[in-house]
Amino acid sequence: MYLNSSKKIVIKIGSSLLINDKKIIRKKWLSEFSRDIKQLLDEKKNVIIVSSGAIALGCKKLNLNKKNLKLDKSQAVASIGQIELMNLFKKTFSSKKINLSQILLTLEDTEKRRRAINAKRTFDNLFKLGFVPIVNENDSIATTEIKYGDNDRLASRVAQISGADCLILLSDVDGLYTKNPKISKDAKLIKEIKNIDQEIEKIATKSIGEYGTGGMKTKIDAAKVCQTSGCVMAIANGLSVRPIKKIIDQNICTWFLPKISKLDARKKWIISSISPKGELIVDDGAINALKKGKSLLAAGIKKINGNFYKGDHIKILDINMKEYARGLSSFTSDEISKIKGQHSNKINELLGYISKSEVVHKDDMVEI
């Protein structure tokens, strides 16, 4: 089963799972959900939680009706509710000794290459420190994003930039059905979807969504992102007690299968840059190391062309100016000019601060 074989998992929970339509916080559900997360962590899996609920909890605290809120007031309410949301998570998860962190993102953060790389490195470092990131949309500064959907698209982007193996969207239905299950008794759950064709789009459009602002359509949009990111995605019922355990034990959900591998997706993402910002000319020793699957180190760099920032897309050329690879720089062009030709153990001294040793990491490089 896909969840068992996944090492890095993103789980999205909607506001309707945290607070019901009577504005009552579902503390029992969250407590049981924390047991699910603990089980995944005990299995040495890395977990990211994408959670809605800031506006809903802000409305509860202020005794406001969410439906009557205008955009500018929604942003203020989200700011108030975000503290309530994180306090709720912290209080519940601390009983299971689960360490939490908070990351607020906008869709722009996930779609700008440099910001996306920074976000990925933050996720990776949090995993190394033993923390579970709680991601929410930065509703207090977002504009159209607040009205977009129930964090489904954001969750798919988080899965994409973090290199997740699996995204689970917890909904109020078991998955995508052939017909609306709340109306048609002969509706059948679709277990696996390889291609999102017009028929699937048609079914999704007619489906009933959640209490939140998202529906099945935004989940299909999320699935499209996952399919081109090498990530499997599931739509599953989050209303049950211990929803993740239920997926593992019973597999009652709809799985969307990726069209390409994670490695191919990352290579496509790196190679798709329209205009590389600079060039690194490297010696034969560096080229031989790259051919063996090594990262590019400062010692092998002979010359730099162009001005670029950390995370920018650059070309790697041999001494005959023939392009060998493309990649994402871990340093600015100014920093590389200070450390080129030097051994890695001198980088911190030359720059005056602690930094990584790889100028272009092997995971951020594609051979041409």
Long-range contacts (C-beta under 8 A, 24 or more apart in sequence): 1-248, 1-251, 2-166, 2-232, 2-234, 2-255, 3-166, 3-168, 3-234, 3-244, 3-247, 3-248, 4-248, 5-165, 6-45, 6-164, 6-165, 6-166, 6-232, 7-44, 7-45, 7-46, 7-165, 8-45, 8-46, 8-47, 8-48, 8-127, 8-162, 8-163, 8-164, 8-165, 8-166, 9-40, 9-45, 9-46, 9-47, 9-48, 9-164, 9-165, 9-166, 9-167, 9-168, 10-47, 10-48, 10-49, 10-50, 10-155, 10-158, 10-159, 10-162, 10-164, 10-166, 10-167, 10-168, 11-37, 11-47, 11-48, 11-49, 11-50, 11-167, 11-168, 11-170, 11-244, 12-49, 12-50, 12-51, 12-52, 12-151, 12-152, 12-155, 12-167, 12-168, 12-169, 12-170, 13-49, 13-50, 13-51, 13-52, 13-53, 13-170, 13-238, 14-52, 14-53, 14-150, 14-151, 14-170, 14-171, 14-172, 14-210, 14-211, 14-212, 14-214, 14-238, 15-52, 15-53, 15-55, 15-56, 15-150, 15-211, 15-212, 16-172, 16-210, 16-211, 16-212, 17-170, 17-172, 17-238, 17-239, 18-51, 18-52, 18-53, 18-56, 18-57, 18-85, 18-88, 19-53, 19-56, 19-57, 19-60, 20-211, 21-211, 23-59, 23-60, 25-57, 25-60, 25-88, 27-88, 27-92, 28-241, 29-239, 29-241, 30-88, 30-89, 30-92, 31-92, 31-95, 32-241, 32-242, 33-242, 33-243, 33-244, 34-92, 34-93, 34-95, 34-96, 34-98, 35-96, 35-242, 35-245, 36-242, 36-243, 36-244, 36-245, 37-93, 37-96, 37-98, 37-132, 37-244, 38-96, 38-98, 39-244, 39-245, 40-244, 41-98, 41-132, 46-127, 47-132, 48-123, 48-132, 48-133, 48-135, 48-158, 48-159, 48-162, 48-164, 49-89, 49-132, 49-133, 49-134, 49-135, 50-135, 50-136, 50-151, 50-154, 50-155, 50-158, 51-85, 51-89, 51-134, 51-135, 51-136, 51-151, 52-136, 52-137, 52-150, 52-151, 52-212, 53-81, 53-85, 53-136, 54-78, 54-79, 54-81, 54-82, 54-84, 54-85, 54-136, 54-139, 55-81, 55-139, 55-146, 56-81, 57-81, 57-84, 57-85, 57-88, 58-82, 58-84, 60-84, 71-143, 71-146, 71-147, 74-139, 74-146, 75-139, 75-140, 75-141, 75-142, 75-146, 76-140, 78-139, 78-140, 78-146, 79-139, 79-140, 82-136, 82-139, 82-140, 85-136, 86-134, 89-134, 93-132, 98-132, 99-129, 99-130, 99-131, 99-132, 100-131, 100-132, 100-133, 100-134, 101-126, 101-131, 101-132, 101-133, 101-134, 102-133, 102-134, 102-136, 103-133, 103-134, 103-135, 103-136, 104-135, 104-136, 104-137, 104-138, 105-135, 105-136, 105-137, 105-138, 105-154, 105-158, 106-137, 106-138, 106-141, 106-142, 106-145, 107-137, 107-142, 107-145, 107-148, 107-153, 107-154, 107-157, 109-138, 110-154, 110-157, 110-158, 110-160, 110-161, 111-157, 113-273, 113-311, 113-312, 113-313, 113-328, 114-309, 114-310, 114-311, 114-312, 116-161, 117-161, 117-311, 117-328, 117-364, 118-311, 119-158, 119-161, 119-162, 120-161, 120-162, 120-163, 123-161, 123-162, 147-213, 148-213, 148-218, 149-213, 149-214, 149-215, 149-218, 149-221, 150-209, 150-210, 150-212, 150-213, 150-214, 150-215, 150-218, 151-214, 152-214, 152-218, 152-219, 152-221, 152-222, 153-218, 153-221, 153-222, 153-225, 155-222, 156-221, 156-222, 156-223, 156-225, 156-226, 156-229, 156-233, 157-225, 159-225, 159-226, 159-229, 159-231, 159-233, 160-225, 160-226, 160-229, 160-231, 160-265, 163-262, 163-266, 164-231, 165-231, 165-232, 165-262, 166-231, 166-232, 166-233, 166-234, 167-222, 167-226, 167-231, 167-232, 167-233, 167-234, 168-233, 168-234, 168-236, 168-244, 168-247, 168-253, 169-219, 169-222, 169-233, 169-234, 169-235, 169-236, 170-236, 170-237, 170-238, 170-243, 171-210, 171-216, 171-219, 171-235, 171-236, 171-237, 171-238, 172-210, 172-211, 172-237, 172-238, 172-239, 173-207, 173-208, 173-235, 173-237, 174-236, 174-237, 174-252, 174-253, 174-254, 175-234, 175-235, 175-236, 175-237, 175-252, 175-253, 175-254, 176-200, 176-203, 176-204, 176-207, 176-216, 176-219, 176-220, 176-235, 176-254, 177-203, 177-207, 178-203, 179-203, 179-206, 180-206, 180-207, 180-208, 182-208, 189-252, 189-254, 190-254, 191-251, 191-254, 191-255, 192-254, 192-255, 192-256, 192-257, 193-223, 193-254, 193-255, 193-256, 193-257, 194-257, 194-259, 196-220, 196-223, 196-224, 196-227, 196-256, 223-256, 226-256, 226-258, 227-256, 227-257, 227-258, 227-259, 228-258, 228-259, 228-260, 228-265, 228-268, 229-258, 229-262, 229-265, 230-258, 230-260, 230-261, 230-262, 230-263, 230-264, 230-265, 230-266, 231-258, 231-262, 231-265, 232-256, 232-257, 232-258, 266-363, 267-366, 270-313, 270-326, 270-327, 270-328, 270-364, 270-365, 270-366, 271-326, 271-366, 273-313, 273-326, 275-313, 276-312, 276-313, 276-314, 276-315, 276-326, 277-306, 277-307, 277-308, 277-309, 277-312, 277-313, 277-314, 278-304, 278-305, 278-306, 278-307, 278-308, 278-312, 278-314, 278-315, 278-329, 278-333, 279-304, 279-305, 279-306, 279-314, 279-315, 279-316, 279-317, 280-304, 280-305, 280-314, 280-315, 280-316, 280-317, 280-329, 280-336, 280-359, 280-360, 281-305, 281-317, 281-318, 281-319, 281-321, 282-316, 282-317, 282-318, 282-319, 282-324, 283-319, 284-318, 284-319, 287-318, 287-324, 290-316, 290-324, 290-325, 290-365, 290-367, 293-362, 294-362, 295-358, 295-359, 295-360, 295-361, 295-362, 295-365, 296-327, 296-358, 296-359, 296-360, 296-365, 297-344, 297-357, 297-358, 297-359, 298-336, 298-339, 298-340, 298-341, 298-342, 298-343, 298-344, 298-347, 298-357, 298-359, 299-341, 299-342, 299-343, 299-344, 301-336, 301-340, 301-341, 301-359, 302-340, 302-341, 303-340, 304-333, 304-336, 304-337, 304-340, 306-333, 307-333, 307-334, 308-332, 308-333, 309-333, 310-335, 314-360, 316-360, 316-365, 323-368, 324-367, 324-368, 325-360, 325-365, 325-366, 325-367, 325-368, 326-365, 326-366, 326-368, 327-360, 327-361, 327-364, 327-365, 327-366, 328-360, 328-361, 328-364, 328-365, 329-359, 329-360, 330-355, 330-356, 330-358, 330-359, 330-360, 330-361, 330-364, 331-355, 331-359
